[in-house]
């Protein structure tokens, strides 16, 4: 579920599960997406920026928790 949510955030979907994914399926998906990835995409950049901001926020929360425990 975590990976599915991550992919949804990027506007993508998975190509299989650990039980059924194949190297061929992965390579086909990479080949299909490669030209698109090479082109600038404001929407993709916006989604990545949102994820980056969330990651920094989570890191700040973690540091705050560590600092508050150290003060005790």
Buried (B, 14 or more C-beta within 10 A) or exposed (E): EEEEEEEEEEEBEEBEEEEEEEEEEEEEBEEEEEEEEEEEEEEBEEBEEEEEEEEEEEEEEEEEEEEEEEEE
